[in-house]
Amino acid sequence: MSSKPYSAFPADVLDNEKGVSGCPPLDSPDVLQGASRPLTPRATHRNLKPRHIQLIGIGGTIGTTLFVQIGQGLLNGGPGSLFIAFSIWCTFILAVTVSVAEMVSYMPISSPFIRFAGRYVDEAFGFAAGWNFFIFEAALVPFEVVACNLVIHFWSEAVPVGAIIAIIIVLYAAEFWSALGKFFLIVGLIVFTFIVMLGGNPQGDRFGFRYWNEPGAFAELYYQGNLGKFLGFLQCLIQASFTIAGPDYVSMAAGEAQNPRVTMPRAFNTVFYRLTTFFVLGSLCVGVLVPYNDPELTAALGSGEAGAAASPYVVAMNRLGVGVLPHIVNALVLTAAFSAGNSFVYCASRSLYGLALEGKAPRCFTRCTKKGVPIFCVALVLLIALISFLQLSSSTAVVLNWLVSLVTASQLINFSCMCATYLCFYRAFKAQGMSRDTLPYKSILQPYAAWYGLVGTFVMTFVGGYSVFLPLEGQWQVSNFLFSYTMVAVCPILYVGWKLAHKTKIMNSSEVDLRQGLDLIEEDERNYIPQPAT
């Protein structure tokens, strides 16, 4: 095993004798107070506090889907299917989370799971996984910009679309505090559901779980009978798999976290349990508030109503005669869309930064500002966000939906890569005689949890577009097939292409370098000076 000192960059980037100016040697005494890294113009800084990491995790995980598009799941499968599907999928996300948490807490570096894929599995595997994640995150930025614009038009059409888009993109340079809005929103909606179901509404209707009995807990989709109910459940499971995000947003902040070996385990635990609780309770609340055959909800989702008008919560408020609250919900849904886009900008830029550090993207993307921001990475992501201007033309607005549809499978591929990487990490630890009891965070039920997460996410990657194969008129469309499975084909192409070009090999467990970067991390841990609370 190698015990060479950790570097945030490949050796040729840090070697000043090779012409890279402004980068002090690894033993430079120029270290920031607290937990920051050596101050160089090419490195991010460890300045993120626990609250920042929590907000990044919340911002990326909770988006408009939990408040608006979740109504489509209710229509497809009914309240029972929606609740069961979201509950089951949370177990897969738990398996992915504990696997990633163990690796990242041990080696909290920039863009960790992307770089681990290259270190522990295969350089080509890391290349494919990294670009898959970047494409996914970058494509979601313009999607959330469009969502913000749609929400604003709930109130008025007076402000030009182009002006709204430009303002939102500029505001993405702001902090992540807008994530708190969606946190309060989901808590408020859960409390609202509990109050009104017990009769605390203008009509005094104590409806409880009435809609689980009439029209029923399980809706039929495509076919009648048990097959139709199963397909309705399957559609809800597919929606859950794309709605409930994993540990990727939290782990991307590892390279910039203060005292990461203490901060990251807490962040993984807190974010996972808090958010899965919200998703499970949120799916339950939706089924309590509105029947799956509600004509207003069906019409709103079918016509693409602006803002939160298609939200089952707003539909329930209209049914019960509750005023003012729909406007409050719409305002907070706007913060949900904005903060989700903000988190996507952060994660996309850091994933590109990590690829550049590993030599899998142009070296210029390693350049950071004095405050540790990878400026060229952020600039490229914001340039991609300009795609949202396509909606200025009604004839090209559909292209935006195509773009997002093309990469929806990327999230499941990303989860699969995380679990596969952990299994290689686990085997390397065992093969090299290292004890997991020494880890800052030892995850539960391993390696079975990782296998469970790998099988579940891998299978769902191929299930997502199943409806195009149903023998029903109008179901088969070449465009729908391509939208569902293009990334399934692109990732193997990226892997094989890099492997052939660079003659990489799958890592042998006994040869995996488990200490690369560990020396500097342990030194930072020893020298960390807690900052007093203000």
C-alpha positions in Angstrom: 0.0 0.0 0.0 1.1 3.5 -0.8 1.4 6.0 2.0 2.1 9.0 -0.1 0.7 12.3 1.1 -2.7 13.3 0.0 -3.2 15.7 -2.8 -6.3 17.4 -4.0 -4.7 17.3 -7.4 -2.8 14.9 -9.5 1.0 15.2 -8.9 1.6 17.0 -12.2 -0.8 19.7 -11.2 0.9 20.4 -7.9 4.4 20.1 -9.1 5.6 23.7 -9.3 8.7 22.6 -11.2 6.4 21.7 -14.1 5.2 25.2 -14.6 2.1 25.4 -12.5 2.5 28.7 -10.7 0.8 29.8 -7.5 0.6 26.3 -6.0 2.7 25.9 -2.8 4.3 22.5 -2.0 2.4 20.0 0.1 4.5 20.8 3.1 3.7 24.5 2.9 3.1 26.1 6.4 0.5 28.4 4.8 -2.5 26.7 6.4 -5.7 28.5 7.3 -6.7 28.5 11.0 -9.4 25.9 11.9 -10.0 23.2 9.4 -9.1 24.8 6.1 -6.7 23.3 3.6 -3.5 24.8 2.4 -4.4 28.1 0.7 -3.9 27.8 -3.0 -5.7 29.3 -5.9 -6.5 25.8 -7.2 -8.1 24.3 -4.1 -11.5 24.4 -2.4 -11.5 25.4 1.3 -12.9 23.6 4.3 -15.3 26.3 5.3 -18.7 24.6 5.2 -20.3 24.3 8.6 -22.7 21.5 9.6 -25.7 23.7 8.9 -24.5 24.4 5.4 -24.2 20.7 4.7 -27.7 20.1 6.1 -29.1 22.8 3.8 -27.3 21.5 0.8 -28.8 18.0 1.5 -32.3 19.4 2.0 -32.1 21.7 -0.9 -31.2 19.0 -3.4 -33.5 16.3 -2.0 -36.8 18.2 -1.6 -38.0 19.7 -4.8 -41.3 20.6 -6.4 -42.0 16.9 -7.0 -42.9 16.4 -3.3 -45.5 19.2 -3.4 -46.9 19.2 -7.0 -46.0 16.2 -9.2 -46.7 13.7 -6.4 -50.3 14.2 -7.3 -49.6 12.2 -10.5 -48.6 9.3 -8.4 -51.8 9.5 -6.5 -53.8 9.4 -9.8 -51.8 6.4 -11.1 -51.8 4.2 -8.1 -54.1 5.5 -5.4 -53.2 6.4 -1.8 -52.2 2.9 -0.7 -49.8 2.3 -3.6 -48.3 5.7 -3.2 -47.6 5.3 0.5 -46.3 1.7 0.2 -44.1 2.5 -2.8 -42.5 5.5 -1.1 -41.9 3.5 2.1 -40.3 0.7 0.2 -38.0 2.9 -1.8 -36.8 4.6 1.3 -35.3 1.3 2.4 -33.2 1.2 -0.8 -32.1 4.8 -0.2 -31.1 3.8 3.3 -28.9 1.0 1.9 -27.2 3.4 -0.5 -26.8 6.1 2.2 -25.1 3.9 4.8 -22.7 2.5 2.1 -21.7 6.0 0.9 -21.5 7.4 4.5 -18.9 4.8 5.5 -16.6 5.6 2.5 -17.0 9.4 2.7 -16.5 9.6 6.5 -13.3 7.6 6.1 -12.0 9.7 3.2 -13.8 13.0 3.0 -12.4 14.5 -0.2 -13.9 16.6 -3.0 -16.4 14.8 -5.2 -15.9 11.6 -3.2 -18.0 8.9 -4.7 -17.0 9.9 -8.2 -13.3 9.6 -7.3 -13.8 6.5 -5.2 -15.3 4.7 -8.3 -12.0 5.3 -10.1 -9.8 4.4 -7.1 -11.6 1.3 -5.9 -13.2 -0.2 -9.0 -11.6 1.0 -12.3 -10.5 4.3 -13.7 -12.9 3.9 -16.6 -15.7 3.2 -14.1 -14.9 6.4 -12.4 -15.0 8.3 -15.7 -18.4 6.9 -16.6 -19.9 7.5 -13.2 -18.5 11.0 -12.9 -19.8 12.2 -16.2 -23.2 10.5 -15.7 -23.6 12.4 -12.4 -22.5 15.7 -14.0 -24.9 15.4 -16.9 -27.7 14.6 -14.6 -27.1 17.5 -12.2 -26.4 20.0 -14.9 -29.6 19.1 -16.8 -31.7 19.6 -13.7 -30.6 23.2 -13.3 -32.6 24.6 -16.3 -35.5 22.3 -15.3 -35.7 24.0 -11.9 -35.4 27.4 -13.5 -38.4 26.6 -15.6 -40.2 25.4 -12.5 -39.5 28.7 -10.8 -40.9 30.6 -13.7 -44.0 28.4 -13.8 -44.6 29.0 -10.0 -44.3 32.8 -10.4 -46.9 32.7 -13.2 -49.4 31.4 -10.6 -49.9 35.0 -9.6 -49.3 37.0 -12.8 -48.2 36.8 -16.4 -47.1 40.5 -16.3 -43.3 39.8 -15.8 -41.6 38.6 -19.1 -40.4 35.0 -19.0 -36.9 36.0 -20.1 -36.6 38.5 -17.3 -37.6 35.9 -14.7 -35.1 33.3 -16.1 -32.2 35.8 -16.1 -33.0 36.9 -12.5 -33.1 33.4 -11.2 -29.8 32.4 -12.8 -28.1 35.4 -11.3 -29.6 34.6 -7.9 -28.0 31.2 -8.0 -24.9 32.8 -6.8 -26.7 33.2 -3.4 -26.5 31.1 -0.3 -28.5 28.0 0.4 -30.8 29.5 3.0 -33.8 29.2 0.7 -33.7 25.4 1.6 -35.3 26.3 4.9 -38.4 27.4 3.1 -39.2 23.9 1.9 -38.4 22.4 5.3 -41.0 24.6 6.9 -43.4 23.9 4.0 -43.5 20.2 4.4 -43.7 20.4 8.2 -46.6 22.9 7.8 -48.4 20.7 5.3 -48.1 17.6 7.5 -49.6 19.6 10.4 -52.3 21.0 8.1 -53.3 17.5 7.0 -53.6 16.3 10.6 -55.7 19.3 11.6 -58.2 19.2 8.7 -58.6 15.4 8.7 -59.8 15.7 12.3 -62.4 18.3 11.4 -60.4 21.5 11.7 -61.6 23.0 8.4 -64.3 25.6 7.4 -66.7 22.7 6.6 -66.2 21.0 9.9 -65.8 17.7 7.9 -64.0 15.0 10.0 -63.0 12.9 7.0 -60.1 11.0 8.4 -59.1 8.2 6.0 -62.4 8.3 4.1 -60.7 8.4 0.7 -58.9 5.1 1.4 -62.3 3.4 1.5 -64.1 5.5 -1.2 -63.0 5.4 -4.0 -60.3 3.1 -2.5 -56.7 2.6 -1.6 -55.5 1.2 -4.9 -56.1 2.7 -8.4 -56.0 0.7 -11.6 -53.6 1.7 -14.4 -53.8 0.5 -18.0 -55.7 -2.7 -17.1 -58.5 -3.6 -14.8 -58.3 -5.9 -11.8 -55.2 -7.0 -9.9 -52.8 -6.4 -12.9 -54.0 -2.8 -13.2 -53.5 -2.3 -9.4 -50.0 -3.8 -9.6 -49.1 -1.5 -12.5 -50.4 1.5 -10.6 -48.1 0.5 -7.7 -45.2 0.0 -10.0 -45.8 3.5 -11.4 -45.7 4.9 -7.9 -42.5 3.0 -7.2 -40.9 4.5 -10.3 -42.0 8.0 -9.2 -40.5 7.4 -5.8 -37.2 6.3 -7.3 -36.9 9.6 -9.1 -38.3 11.7 -6.3 -36.4 10.6 -3.3 -32.7 11.5 -3.7 -29.9 9.7 -2.0 -26.7 10.7 -0.2 -25.1 12.3 -3.2 -25.9 15.9 -2.3 -24.5 15.5 1.2 -21.3 13.6 0.1 -20.4 16.3 -2.5 -19.8 18.7 0.3 -17.3 16.4 2.0 -14.2 18.1 0.5 -15.4 21.5 1.9 -16.7 20.5 5.3 -15.1 21.6 8.6 -13.9 18.7 10.7 -15.4 16.3 8.2 -14.9 13.0 10.0 -17.2 14.2 12.8 -19.5 16.4 10.6 -20.2 14.0 7.8 -21.6 11.0 9.8 -24.0 13.3 11.6 -25.0 14.9 8.3 -25.8 11.6 6.6 -27.8 10.3 9.6 -29.7 13.5 10.1 -30.6 14.3 6.5 -31.6 10.7 5.7 -33.9 10.1 8.6 -35.4 13.6 8.5 -36.0 13.5 4.7 -37.3 10.0 4.5 -39.7 10.8 7.3 -41.0 13.7 5.2 -41.3 11.7 2.1 -43.2 8.8 3.8 -45.5 11.2 5.7 -45.9 13.4 2.6 -47.1 10.4 0.5 -49.5 9.5 3.3 -50.9 13.1 3.6 -51.6 13.3 -0.1 -53.7 10.2 0.0 -55.6 11.5 3.1 -56.4 14.9 1.6 -57.6 14.1 -1.9 -59.3 11.0 -3.6 -57.3 9.6 -6.5 -60.3 10.3 -8.9 -60.7 13.9 -7.9 -61.8 15.8 -11.1 -60.0 19.0 -10.1 -56.7 17.3 -9.5 -57.0 15.3 -12.8 -57.8 18.4 -14.8 -55.0 20.5 -13.1 -52.3 17.9 -13.9 -53.7 17.2 -17.3 -53.7 20.9 -18.4 -50.4 21.8 -16.6 -51.8 24.4 -14.3 -49.3 27.1 -13.3 -47.5 27.1 -10.0 -49.0 25.0 -7.2 -52.4 24.9 -8.7 -51.8 21.3 -9.6 -50.6 20.4 -6.1 -52.9 18.0 -4.2 -52.5 20.2 -1.2 -53.9 23.2 -3.0 -56.7 21.1 -4.5 -57.6 20.0 -0.9 -57.6 23.6 0.3 -60.0 24.5 -2.5 -62.2 21.5 -1.7 -62.4 22.6 2.0 -62.8 26.3 1.3 -59.5 27.3 2.9 -58.4 30.7 1.6 -55.0 32.5 1.5 -53.1 29.3 2.2 -52.8 28.4 -1.5 -50.8 31.6 -2.1 -48.5 30.8 0.9 -48.0 27.3 -0.5 -47.1 28.6 -3.9 -44.6 31.1 -2.4 -42.9 28.3 -0.5 -43.0 26.0 -3.5 -41.0 28.7 -5.3 -38.3 28.5 -2.6 -38.3 24.8 -3.1 -37.7 25.0 -6.8 -35.1 27.8 -6.3 -33.1 26.0 -3.6 -33.2 22.7 -5.5 -31.7 24.4 -8.5 -29.1 26.0 -6.2 -28.1 22.6 -4.9 -27.9 21.2 -8.4 -25.5 24.1 -9.4 -23.3 23.2 -6.4 -23.3 19.5 -7.0 -22.8 19.7 -10.7 -19.9 22.2 -10.4 -18.2 20.0 -7.7 -18.6 16.8 -9.7 -16.9 18.5 -12.7 -14.2 19.8 -10.3 -13.7 16.2 -9.0 -13.4 14.9 -12.6 -10.8 17.6 -13.4 -8.8 16.7 -10.3 -8.6 13.1 -11.5 -7.6 14.1 -15.0 -11.0 13.1 -16.5 -12.0 16.7 -17.5 -9.9 19.6 -18.7 -7.4 20.9 -16.1 -8.8 24.4 -16.3 -11.7 23.3 -14.2 -9.5 22.8 -11.2 -9.0 26.6 -11.0 -10.6 28.1 -7.9 -11.1 31.6 -6.6 -9.4 32.8 -3.4 -12.5 31.8 -1.5 -12.2 28.3 -2.8 -15.0 28.4 -5.5 -14.2 26.4 -8.7 -15.1 29.3 -10.8 -14.9 27.7 -14.3 -17.0 24.8 -13.1 -19.8 27.0 -11.8 -19.6 29.2 -15.0 -20.1 26.1 -17.2 -23.1 24.9 -15.2 -24.7 28.4 -15.4 -24.1 28.4 -19.1 -26.0 25.1 -19.4 -28.8 26.7 -17.3 -29.3 29.1 -20.2 -31.0 26.3 -22.0 -34.0 27.3 -20.0 -34.5 30.2 -22.4 -35.9 27.7 -24.8 -39.2 28.2 -23.2 -39.4 31.7 -24.7 -40.6 29.9 -27.8 -43.6 27.7 -27.2 -42.5 25.4 -30.1 -39.1 24.7 -28.4 -40.2 24.5 -24.8 -40.8 20.8 -25.2 -37.1 20.4 -25.9 -36.5 21.1 -22.2 -38.7 18.2 -21.1 -36.9 16.0 -23.6 -33.6 17.0 -22.0 -34.7 16.1 -18.5 -36.3 12.9 -19.7 -33.1 11.8 -21.3 -31.2 11.8 -18.0 -33.9 10.6 -15.5 -32.3 7.1 -15.5 -29.0 8.8 -14.5 -30.0 9.0 -10.8 -30.6 5.3 -10.6 -27.4 4.5 -12.4 -25.6 6.8 -10.0 -27.0 4.9 -7.0 -25.9 1.6 -8.6 -22.4 2.9 -9.1 -22.2 4.0 -5.4 -23.2 0.5 -4.2 -20.8 -1.2 -6.6 -18.0 1.1 -5.4 -18.7 0.3 -1.8 -18.6 -3.4 -2.4 -15.1 -3.0 -3.9 -14.1 -0.8 -0.9 -15.4 -3.4 1.5 -13.5 -6.2 -0.2 -10.3 -4.1 -0.3 -10.6 -3.5 3.4 -11.0 -7.2 4.1 -8.3 -8.3 1.7 -5.7 -5.9 3.2 -6.4 -7.0 6.8 -7.9 -3.7 7.9 -10.6 -3.6 10.5 -13.8 -1.7 9.8 -14.1 -1.1 13.6 -11.4 1.6 13.2 -13.6 3.6 10.8 -15.2 6.9 11.8 -18.5 5.5 10.7 -19.2 1.8 10.4 -22.4 1.1 8.5 -24.9 -1.6 9.4 -25.7 -4.9 7.7 -22.7 -4.8 5.3 -22.1 -6.0 2.7 -25.8 -7.1 2.4 -27.1 -3.6 2.5 -24.9 -2.6 -0.4 -26.0 -5.6 -2.4 -29.7 -4.8 -1.6 -29.2 -1.2 -2.8 -27.3 -2.3 -5.9 -29.9 -4.9 -7.0 -32.9 -2.6 -6.3 -31.5 0.5 -8.1 -30.1 -1.5 -11.0 -33.4 -3.3 -11.7 -35.4 0.0 -11.5 -33.0 1.6 -14.0 -34.6 -0.7 -16.6 -38.1 -0.7 -15.2 -38.6 3.0 -15.6 -39.7 2.9 -19.2 -41.7 -0.3 -19.0 -44.9 1.3 -20.3 -43.6 1.6 -23.8 -43.6 -2.2 -24.1 -47.2 -2.7 -23.1 -49.4 -4.1 -25.9 -51.7 -1.1 -25.9 -52.4 1.4 -28.6 -50.3 4.5 -28.5 -47.9 3.2 -25.8 -45.0 2.5 -28.1 -43.2 5.6 -29.2 -39.6 5.8 -30.3 -39.2 9.1 -28.5 -40.4 7.7 -25.2 -38.1 4.7 -25.5 -35.1 6.9 -26.2 -36.0 9.2 -23.3 -36.1 6.3 -20.9 -33.0 4.3 -22.0 -30.5 6.7 -23.7 -28.4 7.1 -20.6 -28.5 3.3 -20.0 -26.6 3.0 -23.3 -24.4 6.2 -22.9 -22.8 5.0 -19.6 -21.4 1.7 -21.0 -20.1 3.6 -24.0 -18.3 6.1 -21.7 -16.9 3.2 -19.7 -15.7 1.1 -22.7 -14.4 4.2 -24.5 -12.2 5.3 -21.6 -11.1 1.8 -20.9 -9.9 1.2 -24.5 -8.3 4.6 -24.8 -6.3 4.4 -21.5 -5.9 0.6 -21.1 -7.3 0.7 -17.6 -8.0 -2.5 -15.5 -10.3 -3.5 -12.8 -8.6 -3.0 -9.5 -7.4 -6.0 -7.5 -8.6 -5.8 -3.9 -5.1 -6.3 -2.5 -3.8 -3.5 -4.7 -6.4 -0.8 -3.9 -4.7 2.2 -2.3 -6.8 2.9 0.8 -4.4 5.4 2.2 -4.2 7.9 -0.6 -5.0 11.2 0.9 -5.5 9.9 4.4 -2.3 11.5 5.9 -3.5 15.1 5.3 -7.0 14.3 6.4 -5.7 12.9 9.7 -3.4 15.9 10.1 -6.4 18.3 9.5 -8.3 16.3 12.1 -5.6 16.7 14.7 -5.1 20.4 14.0 -8.8 21.3 13.9 -9.7 24.2 16.2 -13.4 24.4 16.9 -14.7 27.9 16.2 -16.8 29.4 19.1 -20.5 29.7 18.5 -21.8 33.2 17.8 
